Amino acid sequence: MIDPQTITPTQLPSLPLKSRNKLPKTPGIYFAIDSQGTIQYIGRSVDINQRWKQHHRCDQLEEVGGVQIAWLEVSEQGLLLDIERALIKWFDPPLNNASIAYSSTTPLLMDVVRQVKISVPDLHERIREARENDGRSAQVLATLAGISTAYWYQLEAGKRKWVSEEVLRQIEDVLGIDFNVRFESCGDD
């Protein structure tokens, strides 16, 4: 295991967010670090480059501005989830839905969320086929994706009516595949 106190993300190799297509195709932990050196987000991937092609936090990080993506290579993919959890707990990045301590003088912000749902025919079958082609067990893949094995099998069987985009992207990441699920830009109502 890794001791989070020994990691200095600002000293790791990094690239600007706009150059994310040049990130390495390696398993590891990645850090989105703003221009002030604050770690805004931490994630894991079996292929960091692939993960950042359609990362669900890109828009938010672009709004922050001056973000660098740093990475820590982790060759043992089975350790990714535990290392990610330890680093999130240690660094407490705001975009990982960690609690944020507000002082009485800090104004509270409120987010407005618009949910968009799209239907993807046969997605459950495509997930099952990708797992079978991958060769690893559903248990191993589910653990790497941060979900339970039972949930993975429910997705494959089509017993779930919906899956969050975040979970879908984690499944794609673990399988090293793109299911080509895209959300069109929504105009204002």
HELIX and SHEET records of a PDB file:
HELIX    1   1 PRO A    4  THR A    6  5                                   3    
HELIX    2   2 PRO A    9  GLN A   11  5                                   3    
HELIX    3   3 LEU A   17  LYS A   22  5                                   6    
HELIX    4   4 ILE A   48  ARG A   51  1                                   4    
HELIX    5   5 CYS A   58  VAL A   64  1                                   7    
HELIX    6   6 GLN A   77  LEU A   79  5                                   3    
HELIX    7   7 LEU A   80  PHE A   91  1                                  12    
HELIX    8   8 PRO A   94  ASN A   96  5                                   3    
HELIX    9   9 LEU A  123  ASP A  134  1                                  12    
HELIX   10  10 ALA A  138  ALA A  145  1                                   8    
HELIX   11  11 THR A  149  GLU A  156  1                                   8    
HELIX   12  12 GLU A  165  LEU A  175  1                                  11    
SHEET    1   A 4 SER A  14  PRO A  16  0                                        
SHEET    2   A 4 GLN A  68  GLU A  73 -1                                        
SHEET    3   A 4 GLY A  28  ILE A  33 -1                                        
SHEET    4   A 4 ILE A  39  SER A  45 -1                                        
END                                                                             
